[in-house]
Amino acid sequence: MTDAAPDTAPGTATDGASDGTPAPAPAPVLNVPQDVLDHFAKLGVNPETFSGGHLGEKLGIRIVEASGDRVVGTMPVEGNQQPYGLLHGGASAALAETLGSIGAMLHAGPGRYAVGVDLNATHHRSATSGLVTGVATAVFKGRTAATYEIAITDDTGKRITSCRLTCMLRDL
């Protein structure tokens, strides 16, 4: 149902050179209208974190694919753990809401924005290291609301959290 997490973190793949020099991270596959990217660029926001804002930056969220139908992003476990060393459930929820909100914003189109009105998260297992990957898939895309299912998996591709986000779509 979900894509497996990548084998390596972004920017850590080797380019095949004998010295093992890391290849540059692949560019995100953002199906984002230029006016949206320009808006966030004026605010000094990196396109890879454009909808996570300052919280997304603090959590280390990186957007690797974005369209109105599907949004994929990653987040490190390190730095987002609760006192027992497990990925904090609130960090997983923030990743899910970020990804679903991006999809809803892209579905809404120019001159509109998305506001999360309902978020549900079920935590199935813990993660203690590595990257988690979230995949938000549109379930309903209407004129005034959009709903996304977000599956968060660990580095081995095992689902750790299942979420559902509904956003209200508003005019600017």
PAFI-734523 format. One record per residue (C-alpha): z, y, x. Coordinates in steps of 0.2 Angstrom, whole numbers. Layout:
+-------+-------+-------+
!     Z !     Y !     X !
+-------+-------+-------+
!     Z !     Y !     X !
...
+-------+-------+-------+
END
This chain:
+-------+-------+-------+
!     Z !     Y !     X !
+-------+-------+-------+
!     0 !     0 !     0 !
!     3 !    12 !    15 !
!    -5 !    14 !    32 !
!     5 !     7 !    46 !
!    13 !    20 !    58 !
!     2 !    23 !    74 !
!     6 !    13 !    89 !
!     9 !    28 !    99 !
!    16 !    45 !    96 !
!     4 !    60 !    95 !
!    -1 !    65 !   112 !
!     5 !    49 !   121 !
!   -11 !    39 !   120 !
!   -19 !    36 !   137 !
!   -37 !    41 !   139 !
!   -41 !    25 !   149 !
!   -39 !    34 !   166 !
!   -32 !    22 !   180 !
!   -18 !    34 !   183 !
!   -12 !    33 !   165 !
!   -13 !    52 !   162 !
!   -10 !    55 !   143 !
!   -25 !    60 !   133 !
!   -23 !    76 !   122 !
!   -16 !    73 !   105 !
!   -30 !    71 !    92 !
!   -33 !    86 !    81 !
!   -26 !    85 !    64 !
!   -38 !    81 !    50 !
!   -34 !    95 !    39 !
!   -45 !    97 !    23 !
!   -37 !   114 !    21 !
!   -47 !   130 !    15 !
!   -49 !   142 !    29 !
!   -41 !   156 !    19 !
!   -25 !   145 !    18 !
!   -25 !   142 !    37 !
!   -29 !   161 !    40 !
!   -14 !   166 !    29 !
!    -2 !   155 !    39 !
!   -10 !   160 !    55 !
!    -6 !   178 !    51 !
!    12 !   172 !    49 !
!    12 !   164 !    66 !
!    13 !   147 !    59 !
!     5 !   132 !    68 !
!    -7 !   123 !    56 !
!     2 !   106 !    60 !
!    18 !   113 !    52 !
!    10 !   125 !    40 !
!    19 !   120 !    24 !
!    35 !   114 !    32 !
!    40 !   132 !    38 !
!    55 !   134 !    49 !
!    63 !   119 !    42 !
!    48 !   108 !    46 !
!    48 !   115 !    64 !
!    67 !   111 !    66 !
!    64 !    94 !    59 !
!    48 !    91 !    70 !
!    37 !    88 !    56 !
!    18 !    87 !    61 !
!     4 !    86 !    48 !
!   -10 !    74 !    54 !
!   -21 !    74 !    38 !
!   -21 !    85 !    23 !
!   -31 !    85 !     7 !
!   -27 !    87 !   -12 !
!   -28 !    68 !   -13 !
!   -18 !    62 !     2 !
!    -7 !    70 !    15 !
!     0 !    62 !    31 !
!    13 !    68 !    42 !
!    26 !    62 !    56 !
!    44 !    66 !    60 !
!    54 !    61 !    75 !
!    70 !    51 !    71 !
!    79 !    59 !    86 !
!    87 !    75 !    81 !
!    87 !    71 !    62 !
!   101 !    58 !    62 !
!   117 !    57 !    53 !
!   133 !    54 !    63 !
!   130 !    35 !    63 !
!   114 !    37 !    72 !
!   103 !    33 !    57 !
!    89 !    44 !    51 !
!    97 !    56 !    38 !
!    91 !    53 !    21 !
!    90 !    72 !    18 !
!    77 !    73 !    33 !
!    67 !    59 !    24 !
!    68 !    69 !     8 !
!    62 !    85 !    17 !
!    47 !    76 !    25 !
!    43 !    69 !     8 !
!    44 !    86 !    -1 !
!    34 !    94 !    13 !
!    20 !    82 !    12 !
!    19 !    81 !    -7 !
!    20 !   100 !    -8 !
!     5 !   102 !     4 !
!    -5 !    90 !    -7 !
!     0 !   100 !   -23 !
!    -4 !   117 !   -15 !
!   -21 !   110 !    -9 !
!   -25 !   103 !   -27 !
!   -19 !   120 !   -35 !
!   -33 !   129 !   -26 !
!   -35 !   148 !   -20 !
!   -23 !   160 !   -28 !
!   -11 !   147 !   -34 !
!     5 !   139 !   -26 !
!    16 !   124 !   -29 !
!    34 !   123 !   -33 !
!    44 !   107 !   -32 !
!    53 !   103 !   -48 !
!    58 !    85 !   -46 !
!    61 !    74 !   -31 !
!    67 !    56 !   -31 !
!    70 !    46 !   -15 !
!    75 !    28 !   -13 !
!    81 !    23 !     4 !
!    77 !     5 !     8 !
!    81 !     3 !    26 !
!    87 !    13 !    41 !
!    77 !    20 !    56 !
!    86 !    24 !    72 !
!    73 !    29 !    84 !
!    54 !    33 !    86 !
!    43 !    42 !    73 !
!    43 !    40 !    55 !
!    26 !    42 !    46 !
!    25 !    49 !    28 !
!     9 !    46 !    17 !
!     9 !    57 !     1 !
!    -4 !    50 !   -12 !
!    -8 !    59 !   -28 !
!    -3 !    50 !   -44 !
!    -7 !    65 !   -56 !
!   -17 !    81 !   -53 !
!   -16 !    92 !   -68 !
!   -19 !   110 !   -71 !
!     0 !   115 !   -72 !
!     8 !   100 !   -62 !
!     4 !    88 !   -49 !
!    14 !    72 !   -44 !
!    14 !    63 !   -28 !
!    21 !    46 !   -22 !
!    27 !    47 !    -4 !
!    29 !    31 !     7 !
!    39 !    34 !    23 !
!    37 !    20 !    36 !
!    45 !    17 !    53 !
!    35 !    13 !    69 !
!    33 !    -5 !    64 !
!    25 !     0 !    48 !
!    40 !    -6 !    37 !
!    44 !     6 !    22 !
!    60 !    14 !    24 !
!    60 !    27 !    10 !
!    50 !    28 !    -6 !
!    49 !    45 !   -15 !
!    41 !    54 !   -30 !
!    38 !    72 !   -30 !
!    32 !    83 !   -45 !
!    27 !   101 !   -42 !
!    24 !   114 !   -55 !
!     8 !   124 !   -51 !
!     9 !   143 !   -53 !
!    -3 !   158 !   -51 !
!     1 !   170 !   -36 !
+-------+-------+-------+
END
